[in-house]
Amino acid sequence: MAYDAGMLRFVIAELNAKLTNGKVDKIYQPSRDEAVFQIRCAGEEHRLAISAGGNGARMNLTKLKTENPATPPMFCMMLRKHFQGARFAGAEQLGFERAARLTFDTHDDLGFASKKHIICELMGRFSNIIITDEQDKIIGVLKSIDFTTSEKRQVLSGMKYELPPKQDKHDPMSDAVDLRFFNKLASEADMNKSAEKFIISNFSGISPLIAREIVYRAAGKCDATLGEASRELTEKFFSTIDSIKDLRGKPVVIKNHEGIPIEYAFTDIRQYGRDAQVEECESFGQLIDVYFGERSRDERVHRKMSDIFKLLSNAETRIIKKMNLQRDELAACDEGEKYKLWGDLITANIYRLNRGMEECTVQNYMSEDYEDITIPLDKRLTPSANAQRYYKKYNKSKAARVHLTEQLEGAQAELEYVYSVLDSLSRADGEKELSEIRAELYHSGYASKMKNYTEKKQSAPSIAKYLTTDGHTVLCGRNNIANDYLTTKLADRGDWWFHVKNQPGSHVVLVNKEGEDDPSGEAFTEAAEIAAYNSKARGGVMIPVDYTKVAKVKKPAGSKPGFVTYSTNWTAYVTPDEDRITKMKQK
């Protein structure tokens, strides 16, 4: 990843061009390590996102909207206290490092005009967001660092802010780093050393991607040694540095053949050749959105769903273990028929038996060859009592078979329910849907296993909306609570209901247009594809999808959320097209 000092310089230039003198309208903290400032400038609304997460620390103007927690975190409240209503005065880079100071014109506690700063340290796992006053005194920090965390540098409220300790590297933007200096360093280095490592180890602020690109432009390959690249390395190095100084860059994202972003940079990237495609974005903010957008959302959702996933995984393990034990006990019930046979044979031969015998050998008249069979006896009991003992064992195994069969059916139903919730969880894309899943588990009896869970008032369940090619509306439940709401309350009896066959998935309803008997065949096919796509069968081919009228779908009393029965259905076999379904989805 290439969010290095060069990328930050271009981002800061973009912030200064679009935000200067803009007013901070709102501040959010969608996740633990991320802050978003909504700033209005020259009649336009901009969103400044700062992420201090260990994986993908960055700052940029974003158009992505994130779901915010119902209760703002403490650091968010501190940001609002100091910067709500403030005006953006400008941003500057702190040396040629991944650190920036954002300055705001605001007021102190007594109402006098003052300046306050937000310092963004975007340095991997050491990333941080720090609030300081005009004298660089720290008045708030996202991640406090004390002596137990670091002996070299502490970041605590009340202390004076200091930059992180400098690495033993040279600043390529400095006037001291010129052609003569670079050539001197190169001449003193091992010519068999990797040219990429030479650049990274001697100069600060340059990412491996940019270092490889410099080497590739100099030698035609990324793994060239210093000796192989020396002829043009100096010229290519300084042309890249000059483009950063003069802000002559362009935001490019590198995608693989599947269209997935794999790198991004502030300059054209040639090193991948035909193995990847390079696309130019409109701005550096859009570039970072393209690269991090989906990835950041997935990381945020997965982090918030970890407690639910752990709960369901434990439940799945427990149920499977219980079912295996029940199957073993059920298999043992097959011995019951043997006990009945032994009781019958003892009774038939009771005149030949006496108390005190430890076993008896009798003819098995139930077999074809009347072979002899040896039956163990309790010598303390009479022959009649021995027969009764085996009859009791038979009756016990027969009753156990009935109860174990019922328990296995119940365990299988519970396991299918857990799988349905896991399927909903795999497709959840926001805090609202996770909250609905937590509420569902609460009402299903799992709340005692969720730490610190308190039930919250829920709004209308999450229903996704699609529009077919010919204009029909298709509604899709995002979880079991939403499935129940869609099928039993929202849908009309004359609408069409779809669900993937014998697998967990969303309830999907194809809404009839007013005055229409039935939708078109194309609408039916697309609705079936939406049902297949929003199910555990996603990614398969020729997926069976059952469909019927909503009036034919019933929810049994007392059943688990999302469970329904239906009759008089038809089955369609479809292969969903992800791109087409994504285009049909309405915001």
C-alpha positions in Angstrom: 0.0 0.0 0.0 1.3 3.4 -0.9 -0.1 5.9 1.6 3.3 7.3 2.1 4.6 10.9 2.7 4.3 11.7 -1.0 0.6 10.6 -1.1 -0.1 12.7 2.1 1.5 15.8 0.4 -1.0 15.5 -2.5 -3.9 14.9 -0.1 -3.0 18.0 2.0 -2.9 20.1 -1.1 -6.4 18.9 -2.0 -7.6 19.7 1.5 -6.2 23.2 1.4 -7.8 23.8 -2.0 -11.3 22.7 -1.1 -11.7 23.3 2.7 -9.9 26.5 3.5 -12.2 28.8 5.6 -14.9 26.0 5.5 -17.1 25.6 8.6 -17.2 22.4 10.6 -20.9 21.5 10.7 -20.8 18.0 12.1 -18.3 15.5 13.5 -18.8 11.7 13.7 -16.8 8.7 14.9 -18.1 5.7 13.0 -15.6 3.4 14.5 -13.0 3.3 17.3 -10.1 4.6 15.1 -11.9 6.8 12.6 -13.2 10.4 12.7 -15.3 12.2 10.1 -15.7 16.0 9.8 -18.5 17.4 7.7 -17.2 20.8 6.5 -19.2 23.3 4.4 -17.1 25.5 2.2 -18.2 27.9 -0.6 -21.7 26.3 -0.6 -20.4 22.8 -1.0 -20.4 20.1 1.7 -17.3 18.0 2.1 -16.5 15.0 4.3 -13.0 14.8 5.8 -12.2 11.3 7.0 -9.2 10.5 9.3 -8.5 6.8 10.0 -5.9 5.9 12.6 -6.4 2.1 12.3 -3.4 -0.1 12.2 -4.4 -1.5 8.8 -4.9 1.3 6.4 -4.3 4.6 8.3 -5.2 7.5 6.0 -6.7 10.9 5.6 -8.8 12.1 2.7 -11.9 13.8 1.4 -14.5 11.1 1.1 -17.9 10.7 -0.5 -18.5 7.4 1.3 -21.1 7.6 4.1 -20.7 5.4 7.1 -23.2 4.3 9.7 -22.6 5.9 13.0 -23.2 4.4 16.5 -26.3 5.5 18.4 -24.2 6.9 21.2 -21.1 8.9 20.2 -17.8 7.7 21.8 -16.0 9.9 24.3 -13.4 11.1 21.8 -16.1 12.1 19.4 -17.7 14.3 22.1 -14.3 15.9 22.7 -13.8 16.7 19.0 -17.3 18.2 19.0 -16.5 20.3 22.0 -13.4 21.8 20.5 -14.2 21.9 16.8 -18.0 22.1 16.2 -18.5 25.4 14.4 -14.8 26.0 13.9 -13.3 27.1 10.5 -10.6 25.2 8.7 -7.5 27.4 8.5 -5.2 25.0 6.6 -3.2 21.8 6.8 0.6 21.2 6.7 2.8 18.2 6.5 5.2 17.7 9.5 8.4 17.2 7.6 8.3 14.6 4.9 6.6 12.1 7.2 3.2 10.5 7.4 2.1 13.2 9.8 0.0 16.3 9.3 -1.3 19.2 11.4 -4.8 20.5 10.6 -5.4 24.0 12.0 -8.8 25.4 12.9 -10.0 28.9 13.9 -12.1 28.5 17.0 -12.7 29.9 20.4 -11.4 29.0 23.9 -13.5 28.4 27.0 -13.8 32.1 27.6 -15.0 32.8 24.1 -11.8 34.4 22.8 -10.6 33.6 19.3 -7.9 30.9 19.3 -6.4 28.3 17.1 -6.6 24.6 17.8 -5.0 21.7 15.9 -5.7 18.1 15.0 -2.5 16.2 14.5 -2.8 13.1 12.3 -0.1 10.5 12.7 -0.7 8.0 9.9 2.0 5.5 10.7 0.6 2.0 10.6 0.0 0.5 14.1 1.4 3.7 15.7 -1.2 5.9 14.1 -3.0 8.4 16.3 -5.3 11.5 16.3 -4.2 14.2 18.7 -5.9 17.5 19.7 -3.6 20.4 20.7 -3.9 24.1 21.4 -1.9 27.0 19.9 1.1 26.2 22.1 1.0 22.5 21.0 -0.2 21.4 24.4 -2.1 18.2 24.1 -5.7 18.5 25.2 -7.1 15.2 23.9 -5.8 12.1 22.3 -7.4 9.1 20.6 -4.8 6.6 21.8 -2.9 7.6 25.0 0.7 6.4 25.2 2.3 6.3 28.6 5.5 4.9 30.0 4.1 1.3 30.1 3.6 1.5 26.3 6.7 3.4 25.2 9.8 4.6 27.0 10.9 6.8 24.1 7.8 9.0 23.7 4.6 9.6 25.7 1.4 11.1 24.3 -0.9 12.2 27.2 -3.2 15.1 27.8 -1.4 18.0 29.4 2.0 17.2 27.8 3.6 19.2 25.0 3.3 17.5 21.6 6.5 16.2 20.1 7.0 14.5 16.7 7.8 10.8 16.8 11.5 10.1 16.9 13.1 10.4 13.5 14.5 7.4 11.7 18.1 7.4 10.6 17.1 8.4 7.1 17.5 11.5 4.9 14.6 13.8 3.9 14.4 13.6 0.1 12.7 17.0 0.0 15.5 18.7 1.8 17.9 21.0 -0.1 20.8 19.1 1.3 19.7 16.0 -0.7 20.9 16.8 -4.2 22.5 15.0 -7.1 25.9 15.1 -5.6 24.6 13.8 -2.2 22.7 10.9 -3.8 25.6 9.8 -6.0 27.9 9.9 -3.0 25.5 7.6 -1.1 25.2 5.3 -4.0 29.0 5.1 -4.6 29.5 4.1 -0.9 26.8 1.4 -1.1 27.2 -2.3 -2.2 26.5 -2.4 -5.9 25.0 -5.9 -5.5 22.5 -4.5 -3.1 18.8 -4.2 -4.2 18.2 -0.8 -5.6 14.8 -0.7 -4.0 16.2 -1.4 -0.5 18.9 1.3 -1.1 16.2 3.9 -1.6 14.0 2.7 1.3 16.8 2.4 3.8 18.3 5.8 3.0 15.3 8.1 2.4 12.2 8.7 4.5 8.6 8.9 3.3 9.0 6.7 0.2 6.8 3.5 0.1 8.1 0.2 -1.4 5.7 0.7 -4.3 7.2 4.0 -5.3 10.7 2.8 -4.7 10.1 -0.2 -7.0 8.6 2.1 -9.6 11.7 4.3 -9.6 13.9 1.3 -10.0 11.7 -0.1 -12.8 11.9 3.1 -14.7 15.7 3.2 -14.3 16.5 -0.5 -15.1 13.3 -2.0 -16.7 12.8 -4.4 -13.8 11.8 -4.1 -10.1 14.5 -6.4 -8.6 17.5 -4.7 -10.2 20.6 -4.2 -8.1 22.1 -0.9 -7.5 24.8 -1.6 -10.1 22.2 -2.5 -12.7 20.1 0.6 -12.1 22.9 3.1 -11.4 23.0 4.7 -14.9 19.5 6.2 -14.7 18.6 5.7 -11.0 19.6 9.2 -9.9 17.6 10.9 -12.7 14.5 8.8 -12.1 14.7 9.3 -8.4 14.8 13.1 -8.6 12.2 13.3 -11.3 9.8 11.5 -8.9 10.8 13.8 -6.0 10.4 16.9 -8.1 6.9 15.8 -9.1 6.1 15.6 -5.4 7.6 19.0 -4.7 5.7 20.6 -7.5 2.5 18.6 -6.9 2.7 17.2 -10.5 1.0 13.9 -9.8 -2.1 12.1 -10.8 -4.3 9.7 -8.6 -4.1 6.2 -10.1 -5.4 2.9 -8.8 -4.0 -0.4 -10.0 -6.5 -3.3 -10.4 -6.1 -6.9 -11.2 -7.9 -8.6 -14.1 -10.9 -9.2 -11.8 -11.2 -5.4 -11.2 -10.1 -5.6 -7.6 -7.8 -2.7 -6.5 -4.4 -4.0 -5.5 -2.4 -0.8 -5.2 -2.8 3.0 -5.5 -0.3 5.8 -6.1 0.2 9.5 -6.9 2.1 8.7 -10.1 1.6 6.5 -13.1 2.6 2.9 -12.3 4.2 0.9 -15.1 5.9 -2.0 -13.2 2.9 -4.4 -13.5 2.8 -4.3 -17.3 -0.1 -6.3 -18.7 -0.7 -8.1 -15.4 -2.8 -5.3 -14.1 -4.7 -2.3 -15.3 -4.0 1.3 -14.2 -7.0 3.7 -13.9 -6.9 7.4 -13.2 -9.3 8.9 -10.7 -10.8 12.4 -10.5 -9.2 13.3 -7.2 -7.0 11.8 -4.5 -10.0 11.6 -2.2 -11.8 9.5 -4.8 -8.7 7.4 -5.3 -8.6 6.5 -1.6 -12.3 5.8 -1.6 -11.9 3.4 -4.5 -9.1 1.5 -2.8 -10.3 1.5 0.8 -14.1 1.9 0.5 -15.4 -1.7 0.3 -12.4 -3.0 2.3 -12.9 -0.5 5.1 -16.6 -1.2 5.3 -16.0 -5.0 5.5 -13.4 -4.5 8.2 -15.7 -2.3 10.2 -18.6 -4.7 10.0 -16.5 -7.8 10.8 -15.1 -6.1 13.8 -18.6 -5.2 15.1 -20.0 -8.7 14.4 -17.2 -10.6 16.1 -19.3 -11.2 19.3 -22.3 -12.5 17.3 -20.1 -14.8 15.2 -18.4 -16.2 18.3 -21.8 -16.8 19.9 -23.2 -18.6 16.8 -20.0 -20.6 16.3 -20.1 -21.9 19.8 -23.8 -22.7 19.4 -23.1 -24.6 16.2 -20.3 -26.6 17.9 -22.5 -27.4 20.9 -25.5 -28.5 18.8 -23.3 -30.7 16.5 -21.7 -32.4 19.5 -25.1 -33.0 21.1 -26.5 -34.4 17.9 -23.5 -36.8 17.5 -24.1 -38.1 21.1 -27.8 -38.5 20.4 -27.1 -40.4 17.2 -24.8 -42.8 19.1 -27.6 -43.3 21.7 -30.1 -43.9 18.9 -27.8 -46.5 17.4 -27.7 -48.2 20.8 -31.5 -48.4 20.7 -31.1 -51.0 17.9 -30.2 -53.4 20.7 -33.8 -53.2 21.9 -35.0 -55.8 19.3 -32.3 -58.2 20.6 -33.6 -57.7 24.1 -37.2 -58.5 23.0 -36.0 -61.6 21.2 -34.1 -62.8 24.3 -37.2 -62.2 26.5 -39.4 -64.2 24.1 -36.9 -67.1 23.9 -36.5 -67.3 27.7 -40.3 -67.3 28.1 -40.6 -70.1 25.4 -38.0 -72.2 27.2 -38.9 -71.3 30.8 -39.6 -74.9 31.7 -36.0 -75.8 31.0 -34.4 -73.1 33.0 -33.7 -72.8 36.7 -32.6 -70.0 39.1 -28.8 -69.8 39.4 -28.0 -70.3 35.8 -25.6 -67.7 34.3 -26.6 -68.4 30.7 -28.7 -70.6 28.6 -28.5 -72.0 25.0 -31.7 -72.3 23.2 -33.0 -72.6 19.6 -33.8 -69.3 17.9 -37.1 -70.1 16.3 -37.1 -66.6 14.7 -34.2 -67.5 12.4 -34.5 -69.5 9.3 -32.0 -72.2 10.3 -33.2 -72.4 14.0 -29.5 -72.0 15.0 -28.7 -72.1 18.7 -28.3 -68.8 20.6 -26.7 -68.2 24.0 -28.4 -65.8 26.3 -26.7 -64.4 29.4 -28.8 -64.6 32.6 -28.7 -63.1 36.1 -28.2 -66.1 38.4 -29.9 -64.2 41.2 -33.2 -64.0 39.3 -35.7 -66.6 38.3 -36.1 -67.4 34.6 -39.3 -65.3 34.6 -37.6 -62.3 36.2 -34.8 -62.6 33.6 -37.3 -62.4 30.8 -39.0 -59.4 32.4 -35.6 -57.7 32.8 -35.0 -58.0 29.0 -38.6 -56.8 28.3 -37.9 -53.7 30.4 -34.7 -53.0 28.5 -36.7 -53.4 25.3 -39.4 -51.0 26.4 -36.8 -48.5 27.6 -34.9 -48.5 24.3 -38.3 -48.1 22.4 -39.2 -45.0 24.5 -35.7 -43.7 24.1 -35.9 -44.1 20.4 -39.0 -41.9 20.3 -37.5 -39.2 22.6 -34.1 -39.2 20.8 -35.8 -38.9 17.4 -37.7 -35.9 18.7 -34.6 -34.4 20.2 -32.6 -34.9 17.0 -35.3 -33.2 15.0 -35.3 -30.3 17.4 -31.5 -30.1 17.4 -31.5 -30.2 13.6 -34.1 -27.4 13.5 -32.0 -25.3 15.9 -28.9 -25.9 13.8 -30.7 -24.8 10.7 -31.8 -21.7 12.5 -28.2 -21.0 13.5 -27.1 -21.4 9.9 -29.8 -19.0 8.8 -28.5 -16.4 11.2 -24.9 -17.0 10.1 -26.1 -16.5 6.5 -27.7 -13.2 7.5 -24.6 -12.2 9.3 -22.4 -13.0 6.2 -24.5 -10.4 4.2 -24.9 -7.8 6.9 -23.4 -4.4 5.9 -24.2 -2.0 8.7 -24.7 -1.5 12.4 -28.5 -1.4 11.9 -28.6 -4.9 10.5 -26.2 -6.2 13.2 -28.5 -4.6 15.8 -31.5 -6.4 14.4 -29.6 -9.7 14.5 -28.7 -9.1 18.1 -32.3 -8.4 18.9 -33.3 -11.6 17.1 -30.9 -13.7 19.1 -32.1 -11.9 22.3 -35.7 -13.0 21.6 -34.5 -16.5 20.7 -32.9 -17.1 24.1 -29.2 -16.3 23.3 -29.0 -13.0 25.1 -27.6 -14.5 28.3 -24.5 -15.5 26.3 -24.0 -12.0 24.9 -22.0 -9.8 27.2 -23.5 -6.5 28.3 -26.4 -6.8 25.9 -29.3 -4.5 26.5 -32.3 -4.5 24.2 -32.8 -1.3 22.2 -35.9 0.0 20.6 -35.8 -1.2 17.0 -37.1 0.8 14.0 -38.5 -0.9 10.9 -36.4 -3.9 9.9 -33.9 -3.7 7.0 -35.5 -4.4 3.7 -33.4 -4.1 0.5 -35.2 -2.8 -2.6 -34.4 -3.8 -6.2 -35.9 -2.6 -9.5 -36.2 -5.2 -12.3 -35.3 -4.4 -15.9 -39.0 -3.9 -16.7 -39.7 -1.7 -13.6 -41.1 -4.2 -11.1 -40.2 -3.7 -7.4 -38.5 -6.6 -5.6 -38.2 -6.5 -1.8 -35.6 -8.6 0.1 -35.3 -9.3 3.8 -31.8 -8.8 5.2 -32.2 -11.1 8.2 -34.7 -13.4 9.9 -36.5 -10.5 11.6 -36.8 -8.6 8.3 -37.9 -11.8 6.6 -40.8 -12.2 9.0 -41.8 -8.6 8.6 -41.6 -8.7 4.8 -43.6 -11.9 4.4 -46.2 -11.6 7.1 -46.8 -7.8 7.2 -45.4 -5.8 4.3 -46.2 -8.1 1.3 -49.7 -8.3 -0.1 -51.3 -11.7 -0.4 -51.3 -11.5 -4.2 -47.5 -10.7 -4.5 -45.1 -13.5 -5.4 -42.7 -15.0 -2.8 -39.3 -16.5 -3.5 -36.8 -18.5 -1.4 -33.8 -20.6 -2.3 -34.7 -24.3 -2.0 -33.6 -26.1 1.2 -30.9 -23.6 2.2 -30.7 -20.5 4.4 -31.5 -17.3 2.5 -33.5 -14.1 2.3 -37.3 -14.0 1.8 -37.8 -12.2 -1.5 -41.1 -10.6 -2.7 -41.9 -9.6 -6.3 -44.5 -6.9 -6.0 -47.4 -6.9 -8.5 -48.1 -3.6 -10.2 -51.5 -2.2 -9.7 -54.1 -3.8 -12.0 -51.6 -6.5 -13.1 -52.4 -10.2 -12.9 -48.9 -11.5 -13.0 -45.5 -9.9 -13.6 -43.5 -10.7 -16.8 -41.3 -13.8 -17.1 -38.3 -11.6 -17.1 -39.3 -10.1 -13.7 -39.8 -13.6 -12.3 -36.4 -14.7 -13.5 -34.7 -11.6 -12.0 -36.5 -12.0 -8.7 -35.4 -15.6 -8.5 -31.8 -14.5 -9.2 -32.1 -12.0 -6.4 -33.3 -14.7 -4.0 -30.4 -17.0 -5.1 -27.9 -14.2 -4.7 -29.1 -13.4 -1.2 -28.6 -16.9 0.1 -26.0 -19.4 1.2 -26.0 -20.7 -2.4 -24.5 -17.5 -3.7 -21.8 -18.2 -6.2 -23.4 -21.4 -7.4 -24.9 -22.3 -10.8 -28.4 -23.5 -11.7 -29.6 -22.8 -8.1 -33.1 -24.1 -7.4 -35.5 -21.3 -6.1 -39.0 -22.0 -4.9 -41.7 -19.4 -5.6 -45.4 -19.2 -4.8 -48.0 -16.6 -3.9 -47.6 -14.9 -0.5 -51.0 -16.1 0.4 -49.6 -19.7 0.4 -46.8 -18.9 2.9 -47.6 -19.5 6.5 -45.7 -18.9 9.7 -46.4 -21.6 12.4 -47.2 -20.3 15.8 -44.1 -20.3 18.1 -41.6 -21.0 15.3 -38.2 -19.4 15.1 -37.8 -16.1 13.3 -37.6 -16.5 9.6 -39.2 -20.0 9.6 -42.2 -20.4 7.3 -44.1 -23.2 5.5 -45.6 -23.0 2.0 -47.5 -25.1 -0.4 -48.4 -25.2 -4.1 -45.0 -23.9 -5.2 -43.0 -23.9 -8.4 -39.2 -24.1 -8.7 -37.0 -22.1 -11.0 -33.3 -22.8 -11.7 -31.2 -19.7 -12.0 -27.5 -18.5 -12.0 -27.4 -15.0 -10.5 -25.3 -12.3 -12.2 -23.7 -10.2 -9.5 -23.1 -7.2 -11.7 -26.7 -7.1 -12.9 -28.1 -7.6 -9.4 -25.9 -4.8 -8.0 -27.2 -2.4 -10.7 -30.8 -3.4 -9.9 -30.3 -2.6 -6.2 -31.8 0.8 -5.1 -30.0 3.0 -2.6 
